Amino acid sequence: MDFKNKKFLISLCVILLVMFAVVGGAVGAFLMTLYLENQSNAETTVIQGDTIVKNNYIPQTTEEEKIIEAVKQTVPAVVSIVITEEVPVYEKYYIDPFGFGDEFLIPQYRKKGTEKKQVGGGTGFIVSEQGMILTNKHVLVEKEAEYTVFSSSGESYPVEILAKDPFYDLALIKIVIMKTRYFQQLSLAILQSFR
């Protein structure tokens, strides 16, 4: 076999190989398209709770509606905690230590009294109808401060501290009011009940 025939056979093999690859790829793509169309037409319907799930897809609006409903139910039991304290008020004045007049004045500060100011805040939620609130211990660190809670309706109430747990960073406070009032509370649950 001479060189010319050998070259022709190699070229023919390469051309046939390329043709078979192209035809095989086209047939494979066609078959895969048919398979995927068949799979998308086969609808899998599963009912989870009150939601119908098709092809493992939960519509986003259903999840959003559940979140909105949960917020509506819990907002009345959530409170804002405002921390107020008597803080000093300072007055700025100037002294002339060298007697140069207004050319060389040094600013000084002196205490002029105190005023009540908001110095911090936090949140909590009501856990009993009588107004017990669960919050974080780090919200209640100021010993001399006054703590006031504001409900979602805008009402404000003074509170007293009942207990603090520094290990878990939890605290229990209670709304102090003279007349009997029942507050909407959040229900607490044991984690195992959700499994």
N, C-alpha and C positions, 0 to 999 in steps of 0.2 A: 504494500500500500504506500503510495507516494504521499508527499507532503500536502498536495493539493486536495486529495480525497479526504485525508485526515482533517484538514481545516474545514471542509464542507460538512463532514459528520459532526464535528464539534459545534459548528454554527447551527446546524439543524437541531441538535439536542438542546442547545440554549434557547432557540426559538420555540421549540415544543414545550420546554419547561416553563417559559414565560407565559405561553398561551394557556397551559393547564393551570398555572397559578391564578391568572386573571379570571378564567372561567370558574375555577373552584371558589375564588373569593366572591364572585358575583352570585353563584348559586348559594353559598353560605349566607351572604347578606340577605338574599331573597327569603331563604328559609327562616332566618332569625326574625325578619320583619313579620312574616306570617305568624310565627310563634308569639311574638310580643303583642300583635293585634288580637290574637286569640286570648291571651292572658288578660289584656285590659278589658275585653268584653265580658269575661267571666267575673261577675261581681260577687264579692264575699261580704255578706252582711252579718254583723255581730251586734247584739244589744248589750250595752254596758250601762247599768242603772237606767236612767231615763234618756240616754243618748244612743242614737243609732249610728254605729260606726261602719262605714263602707270602705273596704280595701285598707283597713287600719288607719283611716284618716278621721280625725275628730275635727269638726268644723271649729275654726277659731272663735266664732261668735258664741258658741255654746260655752267654751271655757271662760270667755270674757264675761258672759252673763252670770256664770256661777261666782266669779270674783266680785262682780258688782253687787250681787245679792248678799254675799258674805260680808262685804264692807257695810252695806245698809244695815245688816243685822248687828254688827259689832260697834259701829261708830258711837251709838249712845252710851256705851260702857267705857269708851276711851276718854281719858282726861289729860289735860296739860297741867303740869305742876310748875308753878312760878315761885322762885325763891327771892325773897326781899330781905334786905338787911339795912341796918343803920350804918351808913358809911360817912367818914369825916368829909367836911367841906373845907377846902383850903383857900386862903386869900393870898394873892400875890402882892407884895409890896417891895419897895426898893430902899436900900440904905446907901449912905455916902460915907464910907469908912475913912476917907482921907480929907474930907472937907473941900473937895474940888467943885462942888455944886452939881449941876446936871450933867457934867461931862463924864463922870466915872461913877455910875450907879451899879450896885450889885443887887440882883433880884433875890428875894427871900420869900419864904412861905410860912404862914401861921394858920393854925386851926381856927376856923370860924364857927364851928358847930358840927352838927350832923344832919343828914337827910336820909330818908328811906329811898332805896333804889333797888331795882331788879338786878340781881347779881348772878342769876343762873336759871336753869329750867330743865325740865325733863317731861317724861310721859309715864302713864300707868294705865291700868284698867281696873274697873270695879269688879270685885269678885264676890260681893254679898249685897243683898238688897239694903242692908243697913249702912252701906257706904264704905266698906273696907276696900282698900285699893292696893294692888300689888304693883310695885315699881322696883327700880334698881337702887341698891344701897348707896352707890356713888352719887346719886341725885341728892341724898340727904346728908351730906358731909358737914355742912355748916351748922354748928351747935346753937349759935345765937340767932339764927335766921328764922324768919316766918315763912311757912309754906302754905300756899293757897292753890287749890285746884280749880280749873275751869272746865266745865262740861262742854260737850259739842253744841249745846244750845246757848252757851255764853254765860251761864250762871257761874258764880264763884263761891267757894266755900273754904273756910279755914280747916286745917287738918292737924291731927296729932300723930306723932310717931308711936307705933305700937311695938315694932320689932325690926331688927336689922340682922342680916346674916352676911358677914364679910366674906365667907368662903365661897358662897354661891352668888354674891353680889345682888341679893334680894332684900327688899324691905316691905313692910306692911304698915300702911298708914290708914287712918279712919277720918272720915268727914265729920266735923263737929258742928251739929246744928241743934237748936233748941226744940223745934217741933219735929214730930215724926214724919219722915219722908222715906219713900222706898225708891231705890235707884235701880235702873236696868243693869243687870250684871252679865258678865261673860261666864259661860259654863266651862269649868275645867274638866278635862278628861284624862284618863290614864292612857299612856301611849300604846299599851298592848291592845286596847280596844279598837285601834285603827288597823291592826294587821290582819 
